């Protein structure tokens, strides 16, 4: 009897100790995750943590049911998924977490865990092998938004390095956050990146460290693993003015024009920061935030960037196309023979769909302006002309027809990309539009549309839809 009581007592102590250790392990993991970043080094430790603390799963389930904070509940859900994968259930874990792809589309931590689970299920795919490969965007690119600045597209790298309206560009370009982002490229964690939406990650396009060390341009940076850049950015993406002639549901709920105070702030930033930066840059992108021909600030800037003062600068022009007329083209001689790429956002191959998704647009005008752009390319007055098609529930059935339209108007390519939630949609609304996410009620119809042979044309540039469109015939 005494022996039985002693054994029971020891077991109870062991359970208490085990529960305490499980809580400590969970607290430690949540502490690491509190920055909201992707932590592949932690995800890889989950199997050993689970082995040493077998009560982690049970404790996570108990705590998640009582956790009042929605973000922390999501993090616990991620940990449960990783525990399921560690027990051999990677596919079950992925299926359980996949709904978060839509509701947490801009959450790099959520997308990073799902990316890891996908990699466990497809270990031979090089896109999941980031260690030893370096994305160079944070070393050459500065994206300037209205109240933040980024070292890549904010959709793929949402962490800001500062506000160029108030902070000197040198501090934005080489501050602590900028250095940490570059460091994450060098150590292979890519912890700041939205791995499932970045088209470069999805297409595995990065050079190796060895290749960069042998490159005279980059050896002085890569060999010592430097994160401070001795020179300014080569490419500026100017997306700070949201002024636009349209009110497309994908990025806004109503038409927007910057007020006088905002335009004055932008003018000051352009004079003090943007123009000096562009003196040594190679490329300027105008604009991903609105329309360059609708913005007074961007119109003024494009006029200022003449070939005399900026002889080596090339333009990438992104426009909705409605204002891209022969008359507007003639009004900007600074663009003539200096446009490296003209990109016109389309989102449809028919008038009704285009006018639904591009509120304020007129299809007849759009087609006429597209043909004018094709004429400029054919005459060698611009170097490249492509269309940009944002895939969503309302238009995915027109993807194949859009390829035909691109060829008809003389475009050299057509990008297909996932619709992004820039805060325009509620999570439920975005989930309805994100037809490319497994579990969507029309996902199978989307997969069927993606098998259209026309989407294997050499014109097609699949961007972050590469997993569906990357095969060629």
C-alpha positions, 0 to 999 in steps of 0.5 A: 500500500505504501509503495503504491501511494509513493508511486502515485505521489511521484507520478503527480509530482512528475505531472506537475513538473511536466505541466510547468515545463510545458508552460515555460516552453510555450511562454518562451516560444510566444516570447520569441514570436511576439515581434510578429516576424517569421522565425524558421530557427524556432520552427525547426526546434519544435520537434525537440521541444515537443520531445522534451516536453510531451505535455506541450500540445495538451497545455497549448490546447488548454491555454488557447481556449482561454486566451483573450488576445486574438493575435496570441490565439493565432500564434498558439494555433501556429504552434499547434500546427508545428506540433502536429507536423512534428508528430508526422502530420504535416499535411493535416497541419497545413490543412488546418492552417490554410484558412489563415492564408486569407484572414492573415494574408499580410502576417509574415509569421503566419505565412512563414509557418505555412511556408515551412509546412509546405516545404516539409511536404515538398523537400526537393523544391528549391524555393524552400531552400533560402539559406545560402541565397541572397535577395538583393532588393534590400541592398538596392531598393527603397520604396517610399510610401505615404507614411513609411519606407520599405526595402522592397514592396511593402506587400512582401516586406511590410516592416518600415525602415522609417518615414522619409517625410521626417527622417533623413534618407541616410537613416532610413536607408542604413538604420537599425531596422534596415540593417536587420532586414539585410541581415535576414537575407544574409543569414537565410531566415528572411524573417521579415518577408511574406514568403508565400506572396513574394514572387522572387521567393516563389520562383527561387530567383536568388543568387548564391552567396558564392556567386555574389562573393565572386561578383566585383560589385557585391564582394565588398558587401557579401564577404564581410556580411555587411548590412550598411550600404556605402552607397544609396539605392539604385532603384526608388519606388515612389508610392507615397501619393495615393491620388488617382482618377479611379477608385478600384475596390482592390485598393480603396473605397472611394476616389482620393486626391491629396489635399493641399497640406499633403501635397506640400509635404510631398513637395518638400520631401521630393525636393529635400530627399527624393531628387538628391537620391535620384541623382545617383539612382538608376531607376525610378518607379512611379507609381504603385499607390495611385496614378502618376498622371492624376497626381500633381506631385508626380506630374511635377516630379516627372517633369523635373527629371529631365535627361539633362539633370538625370542622364542615367535615370530610367523610368518604370511607369505604372498606370491604370491607363485611362489617362495614358493618351497621346496628348499626355505622352507629348506633355512629358518629353522627359519620359521619351525614350527613357521608359524602361517599362510601362505597366498598365493595370488591367484586371479584366478582358471584358468591358463589364468586368473591367468597369466593375473592378476599375471604378470610373474606367471606360473600357473603350478608352482603355482599349484605345490607350492600350493600343497606343502603348503597344504602338510606342513599344513597336516604334522603339519609343519605350523599352517594354510594355506589359499588362498587370492583372490582379486575380480575384473572384470576379475576374479569374475566368478571364485570365486566358482571354486577357493573354489574347488581349495582351497580344492583340494590343502589342504588349510584351507581357502580362503579369498575373498576381494575387489580390492583396488586402491593403486594408480595404477589405475585412478578413471575411471580404478578402477571404471571399475574393481570394479564389487562389486559396485552397478552401475557397468555394470556387478554388477548383474552378480557379484551378481549372481556369489556371489550366487554360493553355493560353496561360502557358504562353511566353507572354505570361509572367506569373508573379506570386501565382507561379505555383499555378501558372509556371508550367510552359507548353 
